[in-house]
Amino acid sequence: MEHTRDESADALWSRLHLIEGQPLADRAEAYGALHDELMKRLESPSRADARDAAPGPR
């Protein structure tokens, strides 16, 4: 199931709100984990890009 941009933005804001409520050391670790997750998403090809690049009939 794919999320719409609004759902993804809402999920990100919720996650950021939860992180902000944590003690400073925990917050730093949580922001680092979030950064790593977002970088993986940005660096991986999207499903649509992968479909377009796949050989075969369209």
Residue pairs with C-beta under 8 A, 6 or more apart in sequence:
2 47
3 11
15 34
16 34
18 30
19 27
19 30
19 31
19 34
20 27
22 30
45 53
